[in-house]
Each structure stands twice: as structure tokens, then as C-alpha cells.
Amino acid sequence: MNVDDEISVEDKTIPVVTESATSQSGVCEWPSSSSLTARLRRLITAYQRSYRQEQLKIEAEAKGDRRRRRCEQASKLKEIARQERQQRWTRREESDFYRVVSTFGVEKIKKEPGVSEEREAEFDWTRFRTFARLDKKTDESLSRYFRSFVAMCRRVCHLRPGREGNYSVLFLCIDSPSLHDHFTV
């Protein structure tokens, strides 16, 4: 059914007044009150139908938005849970970390000359990660665990807690032709 058909308010029973009839009397005839009432009811019904359809469309869009937001929120929660699982250290990972730290050390990123030593030491975890089979651990997680490890070593050795990033007391640089970079042990 066409929208124009729905909203049409013409009465089918009353003949259309022609121009000649209007010009003779000079006055247009109004439809009867029952005809006007029927037209008004049809207009109201058509308006209500179109309004209801618009409301249903808006509700469907809102429902889709809510569903999309819920899906996004669920995926974010899954990602957070995955990252937390990834950050947890198993005993195997801990022992591999200790083994590689004690055997090879941790590669420090060489600082440019003239840069102050005040800021925290930065480490390159790429080789360490492959040696220790810790491919799933992030650089941040490895750095955090390393800082905890150093703090634990200082406590065990009855050393004062050092400032953040100062590992020079515990570690010594090794030049290795096979690794050709400075590692700290």
C-alpha cells in the first residue's frame, strides 16, 4: 500500500466540485461532518502508524547499539583477562627467567653520550625472551619482574634498596663476541 493511499482524505462518495459549479454560486461547499470525522480519523490512524514505525526503528537501533556495546565490553573484559593471564608467571617461567638472568644477563639499551644517567635503565628483552622462552611476556612485564628480582636480591644480600634504575652495584658488564652487545649479569 502506498503512503499516499494511506493518508488520502478524499471522500469517495461525494462528487468532486468542478470549477464551473464553484464559479456560479461563488461559495465552496464543505463536506459533511461525518465525512470530515472519517477523514480526521484516517489522518490520525495514518499518523499513529507512521509514528509507531519510527519508534520501532529507533528502538531497534538502540537495541543494536546496546548489543554492540555489550559485545565490545565483553571483548574488552576478555582482553583484560588474557593480559592478566599473560602477566602471571608460572614456575617454569620463573625458573627460566632466573636461569637466563644468571647465565646471560639482561641486555641494556646503549644510551647516547651526554644523556644523564638519572632516568631508569632501559632493557632490550628480545634475545632474553627467546633464550628464556618467554615469548608471551611483554617488555613491561619482564622489566617489572626484573625490578622485583633485583629488589629481592638486594634484600637477601642485606643491601640497601637502591634507587630505581640503578643496577650497577649488583651487575657487571660482559663483552661477548657471540652476543656483541653489553649484557648485565
N, C-alpha and C positions, 0 to 999 in steps of 0.2 A: 504494500500500500504506500503510496506516495505521501510525503509530508503535506503537500498542498491539498491532497484529498482529505486528510485528517482535519486540517484546520479550516477547511472551507465552511463558510457560514451561510451560504446561499440556500434559500428555501427552494426546494424543487417544485412545490405546489403552486406558488404564486408566480404568475407570468411576469416576465421582465417588462418594465415600463419603457416604452420607446420614447424617443426624443419628441416625436410629434405629439404624443399624448401629454407630455410634460409641458410643452410649449403652449398647448391650447388652454390648459387650466391654470398654468403658472405655478402650481404647487406640486411638490413631490409627495407621493403617498408613502407613509410609513408602513412597515409590515405590522401584522397584528402582534399583540402582546405575547400570545402563545408561541408565535414564530420567533420573536426576539428572545424569549426564555429558552427555547430549544437551541437557538444559535449560541447564546451565552453558555449554556451547559456544555455544548460541544467544544467551545473555546476553552472552558475551564478544564474539561477532560483532556483535551489535547495538551494543554499547558502542564497539567499534572503528570501526564505520561512522559512528556519530554523532560520535565524536571526530575522525575524518578529515574529515568535512564541516565541522566547526567550524574545524579547522586550515586547510582550503581557503578558508573565508570570511575568516579572519584574514590569510592570505597575499594574497588578492585585495585586501583593504582596504589592506594595506601596499604592495602593488604600485601601487595607485591613488594612495596618498599619495606614493610615490616619484615617480611620473609627474607628479603635480600640483606637487611641489616642483621637479622638473626644469624644468617649464614656467614656473613662477614665476621660477626662477633665470635661464632663458633670456630671459624678458621683461625682467628687471632688467638683464641684460647688454646687451640691445638698447637699453634706455632710456639706459644709461650711454654707449654708443657714439653714440647720437643726440645726447646732450647734448655729448659731446666734438666731434662734427662741427659742432654748432651753435656751439660756442665757438671753433672755428678761424676765423681771419679770412682771407678771400680778398683778393687785391689790389684787387678792385673795392670790397670793404667797407672796406679800409684807406683807399683814396683818397677814398671818400665820407665816411668819418669825418673825415679831415684837411680836406676841403672844407667840411664843415658846422661843424667846430670853428673854423676860421679865418674863416668868413663870419658865422655866427650865434652861436657860443659855446655854452656849456652852461648850462642853467637851474639856478640854485641854489634849493633849498627855503629859503624865508624862515624864519629862526629866531625864536622867540618872544623878546620882550625879557626880559632878565635871565638867559637861558641862556648859559652860558660858551662861549667860542669854542674851548675845549680839544679838544673832540671833532672827529672828522673831518667835513668838509663833506659834506652830502648833496645829491644832484642829482636833478632830475626829468628823466627821459630820454624822456618821452612825445613831446614835439614834436621833440626831437632825432632820435628813432628814425624819425619819419615823414619829416623833411627828408632824412635820410641813407639812407632806405630800408633800415634795419637792423631790420626788424620781428621777425626771428627771434632777435635777441640779447637776452639778459636784462639787467636793471639791473646785476646783479653783474658780468657780463662787460663791459658798457660802462664801469662805474666802474673796473674793473681795467685795462682798456685805456687809459682816460683817465689814470690814475695813471702808467702806463708812459710814455704820451705826454708828460706833464709832466716826468717824470724825464729823458726823452731831451732835451727842450727845455732843461732846466737844464744838462745835460751839454754840449750843443752851445754854449750861451751862456756856458760856464765859470762858472756859478753854483754855489754850494754846494748840496748836496742839502738841500732844506727838510724841515721836519718834516711828518709825514703829515697831510694835510688843509689845509695852509697854501698856498693858491694865490694869495694876494694880491699877491705880487711880480710874477708873470707876467701877471696878468689885470686888466682894468679893467671896471667895471660900466657898462652902457649902458642908458639908458631909451629904450625904443622904443614909440611909441604903438600900433603894429600888434601887438607882442608883449606889451605892458603888464606884463611881469614883468622882473625883473632877470636878465640873462644875463651870464656872464663870458666875455670874449674873451681 
